[in-house]
Amino acid sequence: MKDFYLVYKNLTRKKLRLFLTCFAIFIAFLIFGAVTALQGALNSGVEMSADNRLVVFNKINFTQPLPYAYVNKVRSIDGVEHVTHANWFGGYYQEPANQIVTMAVAPESYFEVYEELVVDPQQKASWLANQAGVLVGERLAKVNNWQIGDRIPISSSIFSHKDGGQTWDLVVEGIFTANDPQIDTGYMVFHYKYFMETQSWGGDYVGWIVLTTEDPALNEQVAKAIDENFANSQAETDTDTEKAFNKAFIEQIGNIGLIIFGVVFMAFFTILVLVGNTMVLAVRERTNEIAVLKTLGFSSPRIFRMILTESCLLSFLGGLLGIGAAFLVVRFLSEMMARFLPNLVLGSDILLQALGYMLLLGLITGIVPAVNALRLNIISAFARG
């Protein structure tokens, strides 16, 4: 207890320096907590992807369609278990700013491929029976306060309705959930056939094809067979695992992982230099006091531990405040951006990482002054004083 009291008094003797150093550490851990949570939210779709799920899309780019005939051809390839397809609708509710992730899907096969999605059998039967029906994800339904039986007008920023408008009146026939809370349910699906019959463009095409293989070990073989089958055709394909596809989709806006690593590295490197210099200066100012402590019987290892404790206490003080502020920032952003980043949370894994970095920062910045104090010669210290 006496040692801790001395550590506390030494730490707080120059309050302005303590405040500025803690503030610098606070900023570093605020940045770390916020950007790491953001990275986790962006990568959640990648992490939750099924190992045996492949995505087939147009080789030109993702926005180009594929002929509908490709669906049955893919289904006939050895190693393929289930096949479905989908079209991006570009939906919004009431006004363009209120974007709704909406897809026209093959209702009979969609839930065979996406087995992690859960829907009540009765609700699913009602949806299958109603061409104008829509299944809404639980999170999306909560955000918009939609209930089963509601008639909702969903407009498209891409397609026009045959009646001349851009709005489809859909009926909520069911609300689906997921068997893992980390899986996004912030979207809706409606009938592909109804979409094709009512949109003005016409044609017989799909946006992309999704399939599951009988075994993840067959992924490469199946993907190669699909792409070879459609080589030199009107619409060549590029087939990849869902995980790789989602990762590539995210990286279209840049290498998020590298950007975040760079930001966090620079923040911590700056703090490492700043706090390290602060601790060296603080201990150097107390050279005579350390010599007095040794004269009074304090052993060198004991003083070594006290200085490391002071350094770690400083690191944890600023770090805990920073990670606490990051938690509040992330919670605020998660409420504001729930539609786009459903898994934006500062979880226990990030907290544990932060605690580890706080300890590491304290040890690294304290080791040099602690070693200097350990080696301090009493006579030399008094002679310099």
C-alpha positions in Angstrom: 0.0 0.0 0.0 2.9 2.4 0.8 4.5 1.7 -2.5 1.2 2.4 -4.4 0.8 5.6 -2.5 4.3 6.7 -3.6 3.5 5.7 -7.2 0.3 7.7 -7.1 2.0 10.8 -5.6 4.7 10.7 -8.2 2.2 10.3 -11.0 0.1 13.2 -9.9 2.8 15.7 -8.8 2.7 17.5 -12.2 -1.0 17.6 -13.1 -0.7 19.4 -16.4 1.9 16.8 -17.7 -0.3 14.0 -16.4 -3.4 15.5 -18.2 -1.6 16.0 -21.5 0.0 12.5 -21.5 -3.3 10.9 -20.5 -5.1 12.9 -23.2 -2.7 11.6 -25.8 -3.2 8.0 -24.7 -7.0 8.6 -24.6 -7.0 9.7 -28.2 -4.9 6.7 -29.3 -7.3 4.2 -27.7 -10.4 6.1 -28.9 -9.1 5.8 -32.4 -8.2 2.1 -31.9 -11.6 1.2 -30.4 -13.6 3.0 -33.1 -11.7 1.9 -36.2 -11.3 -1.7 -35.0 -15.1 -1.9 -34.4 -15.6 -0.4 -37.9 -13.3 -3.0 -39.4 -15.2 -5.8 -37.6 -18.5 -4.5 -38.9 -17.3 -4.3 -42.5 -15.8 -7.8 -42.3 -18.7 -9.4 -40.6 -20.2 -10.5 -43.9 -16.9 -12.1 -44.8 -16.5 -14.0 -41.5 -20.1 -15.3 -41.6 -19.9 -16.6 -45.1 -20.5 -20.4 -45.6 -17.5 -22.4 -46.6 -19.3 -24.3 -49.3 -21.1 -21.4 -50.9 -20.0 -20.0 -54.3 -21.2 -17.0 -56.2 -21.3 -16.9 -60.0 -21.4 -13.5 -61.7 -20.7 -11.8 -65.0 -16.9 -11.7 -65.7 -17.2 -8.1 -67.0 -18.4 -6.9 -63.6 -20.9 -7.6 -60.9 -23.5 -5.2 -62.3 -23.9 -7.0 -65.6 -26.6 -9.8 -65.7 -26.4 -13.4 -66.7 -28.8 -15.3 -68.9 -31.5 -17.2 -66.9 -30.5 -20.4 -68.8 -27.3 -20.5 -66.9 -29.1 -21.4 -63.7 -30.0 -24.9 -64.9 -26.6 -25.4 -66.5 -25.0 -24.7 -63.2 -27.3 -27.1 -61.4 -26.2 -29.9 -63.7 -22.5 -29.6 -62.8 -21.1 -32.4 -60.7 -20.6 -31.4 -57.0 -23.3 -28.8 -56.9 -25.8 -29.3 -54.2 -28.3 -26.4 -54.3 -28.6 -23.5 -56.7 -30.5 -20.2 -56.4 -30.3 -16.8 -58.1 -31.1 -13.2 -57.3 -31.4 -9.7 -58.8 -30.5 -6.4 -57.2 -33.6 -4.2 -57.1 -32.1 -0.9 -55.9 -35.0 -0.3 -53.5 -35.9 2.6 -51.3 -38.9 3.3 -49.0 -40.8 6.6 -49.4 -37.7 8.7 -50.4 -34.4 7.9 -52.2 -32.4 8.6 -49.0 -34.1 5.8 -47.2 -32.3 2.9 -49.0 -33.7 -0.6 -48.5 -31.6 -3.6 -49.5 -34.1 -5.5 -51.7 -33.6 -8.5 -53.9 -35.8 -10.5 -56.3 -35.0 -14.1 -55.6 -36.1 -17.6 -56.6 -38.4 -18.4 -53.6 -38.3 -22.2 -53.8 -34.5 -22.4 -53.6 -33.4 -19.3 -51.8 -33.7 -20.8 -48.3 -32.1 -24.1 -49.4 -28.9 -22.2 -50.2 -29.1 -19.8 -47.2 -29.8 -22.4 -44.6 -28.8 -20.0 -41.8 -31.9 -18.0 -42.4 -35.0 -19.1 -40.4 -38.6 -18.4 -41.3 -41.8 -19.8 -39.9 -43.2 -22.5 -42.2 -46.7 -21.0 -42.2 -45.3 -17.6 -43.1 -43.1 -19.1 -45.8 -46.1 -20.9 -47.3 -48.1 -17.6 -47.4 -45.2 -15.9 -49.1 -44.9 -18.7 -51.7 -48.6 -18.4 -52.4 -48.6 -14.6 -52.9 -46.6 -13.4 -55.9 -46.7 -9.8 -54.5 -45.5 -11.0 -51.1 -42.2 -10.1 -49.5 -40.2 -11.6 -46.7 -38.6 -9.0 -44.5 -35.5 -9.5 -42.3 -36.1 -9.1 -38.6 -33.7 -6.1 -38.2 -35.2 -4.3 -41.1 -38.7 -4.9 -39.9 -37.8 -3.5 -36.4 -36.2 -0.4 -37.9 -39.3 0.4 -40.0 -41.9 -1.0 -37.5 -43.3 -3.3 -40.2 -45.7 -6.1 -39.2 -47.0 -9.2 -41.1 -49.9 -8.1 -43.3 -48.6 -4.6 -43.9 -48.7 -3.3 -47.5 -45.5 -1.4 -48.2 -44.6 0.6 -51.3 -41.0 -0.1 -52.3 -39.6 2.0 -55.2 -36.6 1.2 -57.3 -33.8 3.6 -58.3 -33.0 1.3 -61.3 -36.1 -0.3 -62.7 -39.5 1.0 -63.9 -42.8 -0.7 -63.4 -44.9 -1.5 -66.4 -47.6 0.9 -65.2 -45.1 3.8 -65.8 -44.1 4.3 -62.2 -41.1 3.0 -60.2 -43.0 1.7 -57.2 -44.0 -1.9 -56.3 -46.7 -2.5 -53.7 -45.6 -5.5 -51.7 -47.3 -7.3 -48.8 -45.3 -8.4 -45.8 -46.0 -12.2 -45.6 -43.3 -13.1 -43.1 -40.3 -12.0 -41.1 -37.2 -14.1 -41.2 -34.4 -14.3 -38.6 -31.0 -16.0 -38.5 -29.5 -18.8 -36.4 -26.6 -16.5 -35.5 -27.2 -12.9 -34.2 -24.1 -11.8 -36.1 -25.8 -12.6 -39.5 -27.4 -9.5 -41.1 -31.2 -9.5 -41.5 -31.4 -6.0 -42.7 -32.9 -6.7 -46.1 -36.0 -8.1 -47.9 -36.7 -10.6 -50.6 -39.6 -10.9 -53.0 -40.5 -13.1 -56.0 -38.2 -13.1 -59.0 -41.1 -14.1 -61.3 -43.3 -11.2 -60.1 -40.4 -8.8 -60.6 -39.7 -10.0 -64.2 -43.4 -9.9 -65.1 -43.9 -6.3 -63.8 -40.7 -4.5 -64.7 -40.6 -2.6 -68.0 -37.2 -3.8 -69.3 -38.3 -7.3 -70.0 -35.7 -10.0 -70.8 -34.9 -13.3 -69.2 -31.8 -12.7 -67.0 -30.6 -13.0 -63.4 -28.2 -10.7 -61.5 -26.1 -13.5 -60.0 -26.2 -17.2 -59.2 -25.4 -18.6 -55.7 -24.8 -22.3 -55.1 -23.7 -24.7 -52.4 -21.3 -27.5 -53.1 -21.6 -31.0 -51.6 -18.2 -30.4 -49.8 -16.0 -27.3 -49.4 -13.2 -29.4 -50.8 -15.0 -29.4 -54.2 -15.2 -25.6 -54.3 -12.2 -25.1 -56.6 -13.2 -27.9 -58.9 -16.8 -26.7 -59.2 -15.8 -23.1 -59.8 -13.4 -24.1 -62.5 -16.0 -26.3 -64.2 -18.6 -23.5 -64.2 -16.3 -20.9 -65.7 -15.0 -23.3 -68.3 -18.6 -24.2 -69.3 -19.4 -20.6 -70.1 -16.0 -19.7 -71.6 -16.3 -17.9 -75.0 -20.1 -17.5 -74.5 -22.2 -14.3 -74.7 -21.7 -13.8 -70.9 -18.5 -15.4 -69.5 -18.6 -16.0 -65.8 -16.3 -15.5 -62.8 -17.0 -17.9 -59.9 -15.6 -17.5 -56.4 -16.3 -18.5 -52.9 -18.8 -16.2 -51.1 -16.1 -15.2 -48.6 -13.8 -14.1 -51.3 -16.6 -12.4 -53.2 -17.7 -10.4 -50.1 -14.1 -9.5 -49.3 -13.5 -8.2 -52.9 -16.8 -6.3 -52.8 -15.7 -4.5 -49.6 -12.2 -3.8 -51.0 -13.7 -1.9 -53.9 -13.7 1.2 -51.6 -10.1 0.5 -50.7 -8.0 -1.9 -48.6 -9.8 -1.2 -45.4 -7.5 -3.5 -43.3 -4.4 -1.7 -44.5 -5.8 1.7 -44.0 -7.0 0.9 -40.4 -3.6 -0.7 -39.6 -1.8 2.4 -40.8 -4.0 4.7 -38.7 -3.7 2.6 -35.6 0.1 2.1 -36.1 0.8 5.8 -36.4 -1.3 6.6 -33.4 0.4 4.1 -31.2 3.9 4.9 -32.5 3.4 8.5 -31.7 2.1 7.7 -28.2 4.9 5.3 -27.6 7.5 8.0 -28.3 5.6 10.6 -26.3 4.9 8.6 -23.2 8.4 7.0 -23.3 10.0 10.5 -23.3 7.6 11.6 -20.6 8.5 8.7 -18.3 12.3 9.1 -18.9 12.0 12.8 -18.1 9.8 12.2 -15.0 12.2 9.7 -13.5 15.3 11.8 -14.3 13.8 14.7 -12.4 13.5 12.3 -9.4 17.1 11.1 -9.4 17.9 12.4 -5.9 14.6 11.1 -4.5 15.3 7.6 -5.9 18.8 7.8 -4.2 17.1 8.8 -0.9 14.7 5.9 -1.2 17.7 3.5 -1.7 19.4 5.1 1.3 16.3 4.4 3.4 16.4 0.8 2.5 14.3 0.5 -0.7 15.8 -2.2 -2.8 16.6 -1.6 -6.5 14.1 -4.3 -7.7 11.4 -2.6 -5.5 12.0 0.8 -7.1 12.1 -1.0 -10.5 8.6 -2.4 -9.9 7.3 1.0 -8.6 8.4 2.8 -11.8 6.9 0.1 -14.0 3.7 0.3 -12.0 3.6 4.1 -12.5 4.1 3.7 -16.2 1.4 1.0 -16.5 -1.0 3.0 -14.3 -0.6 6.0 -16.6 -1.2 3.8 -19.7 -4.4 2.2 -18.1 -5.7 5.6 -17.0 -5.6 7.1 -20.4 -6.4 3.8 -22.2 -9.5 3.0 -20.2 -10.9 6.5 -20.7 -10.2 6.2 -24.4 -11.8 2.8 -24.9 -14.8 3.9 -22.8 -15.2 6.9 -25.1 -14.9 4.6 -28.1 -17.7 2.5 -26.7 -20.0 5.5 -26.6 -19.0 6.7 -30.1 -19.5 3.2 -31.5 -22.9 2.9 -29.8 -24.0 6.3 -31.2 -22.8 5.4 -34.7 -24.5 1.9 -34.6 -27.8 3.6 -33.9 -27.3 6.2 -36.6 -26.0 3.7 -39.2 -27.9 0.6 -38.2 -29.3 0.1 -41.7 -25.8 0.0 -43.3 -23.6 -1.4 -40.5 -25.7 -3.8 -38.4 -22.8 -5.4 -36.7 -21.0 -2.2 -35.6 -20.2 -3.1 -31.9 -17.3 -2.7 -29.6 -17.2 -6.3 -28.3 -15.3 -8.1 -25.6 -12.6 -9.2 -28.1 -11.7 -5.5 -28.9 -11.7 -4.7 -25.1 -9.3 -7.6 -24.4 -7.0 -6.4 -27.2 -7.1 -2.9 -25.8 -6.2 -4.1 -22.3 -3.3 -6.0 -23.8 -2.1 -3.0 -25.6 -2.4 -0.8 -22.5 -0.2 -3.3 -20.6 2.3 -3.5 -23.4 2.4 0.3 -23.7 3.0 0.6 -20.0 5.8 -1.9 -19.9 7.6 -0.6 -23.0 7.5 3.0 -22.0 8.5 2.2 -18.4 11.3 -0.3 -19.0 14.0 2.3 -19.8 13.5 4.6 -16.8 13.0 1.6 -14.6 16.3 0.0 -15.7 18.0 3.4 -15.2 16.6 3.6 -11.6 17.6 0.0 -11.0 21.2 0.8 -12.0 21.4 4.1 -10.2 24.4 4.5 -7.9 23.5 6.4 -4.7 26.9 8.2 -4.4 26.9 9.2 -8.1 23.3 10.5 -7.8 24.0 12.7 -4.8 27.2 13.9 -6.5 25.2 15.0 -9.5 22.5 16.6 -7.3 
